[in-house]
């Protein structure tokens, strides 16, 4: 059988890359049938064939991937179908408990209900003197009311003294108010003279006194499931003694970048070699979206790629590069060999070589290597998966503004275009649609506009939705 396939390749050299990997092994997504009986791939050298035997070489349908290298895509998925495939079966990861001091930025896995009142006692909201309000009625600068100072109340130190008729207790902000007192006179409205208090302004009952549960009552849902915890949320959780905090586990995202031409970040471009810009960009995006990045940088080596993609531990895999139709673009084939490649090739610009697959039920997002394409494909497909796993909404995390176009955007029916734009003087200027390797076009952009597949772009003057890269822009 090996001799038959070798003869086929000799007669039709273009079939070599479609039949064999770089080590001469039959590609894993191919099935060979001899006389209508499937032949194991490791029996090429031992299976005998004769004149008249019919040999069929078939591409696997379930779990397979057509080899598009050097041939191009016969058809492309829509953006919507590719996103649906990426999110299929993806659910938030299981909860874990973390210390309240380590919970900032994490996503709540359940509602937080306070079991205590905050504050748990009546407390002073001003520095001054706890009094009976009725004892201060009529006090003024010209006719002050004089009270006896009977003690003091300090935060954390408890109460020393009580408030009887015509008495006052010195009190600091946050300290407990004595039971017999119902108001606090501000320090600036009274004077202490030889153990007595001269009150120059009367107070009403309840003035400058925080009630029990004024901030939070027991049984109150203080923070809802799915909330990404802000620093002030952490303070609130601490105030009610809610520790540990139930949060969704952060997805471990394996970033696989490949290419013989790549240098690690921190180097300078040299000769024909370029510095890997995708892995630091993807790492930052993944951390923004609640994931934990793990970078693996490979040469163009099929075996290392296979080992890296098959290695356990990651919740999702994001590859950058080796995704298109060049001779070294083997990632989709390896994914298909190890699992299934559901989508390869999307009707969008840039990022058309994007793909979606699964290995051991784990999502694999295949992103192009050109930096802008990599960013765009991440936004469309990888970001929603990672945010969902982390317990966040899958929607884009960009602030959106509506502004008019200064010049038109030209698109093509049947293709989704991601248009980088700049906002100047309240108008939107398109910067680029193509130029997948020009990363500076994104850093110069204020944001982007999506031209959907059903439109031929937008005429000038159209109000369009601009997704802002910087949430603080245009404020």
Buried (B, 14 or more C-beta within 10 A) or exposed (E): BEEBBBEBBEEEEEBBBBBBBEEEEBBBBBBBEBEEEEBEEEEBEEBEBEEEEEBEBEBBEEBBBBBBBEEEBEEBBBBEBBBBBBBEEBEBBEBBEBEBEEBBBBBBBBEBEBEBBBBEEBBBBBBBBBBBBEBBEEBEEEEBBBBEBBBBBBEEEEBEBBBEEBBBBBBBBBBBBBEBBBBBBBBEBBEEEEEEBBBBBBBEEEBBBBEBBBBBEBEBEBBEBBBBBEEEBBEBBBBBEBEEBBBBBBBBBBBBBBBEBBBEBEEEEEEEEBBBBBBBBBBEBBBEBBBBBBBBBBEBBBEBBBEBBBEEEBBBBBBBBBBBBBEBBBBBBBBBBBBBBBBBBBBBBBBBBBBBBBBEEBBBBBBBBBBBBBBBBBBBBBBBBBBBBBBBEBEBBBBEBEBEBBEBBBBBEEBBBBBBBBBEEEBBBBBBBEBBBBBEBBEEBBBBBBBEBEBEBBEEEBEBBBBBBEEEEBE
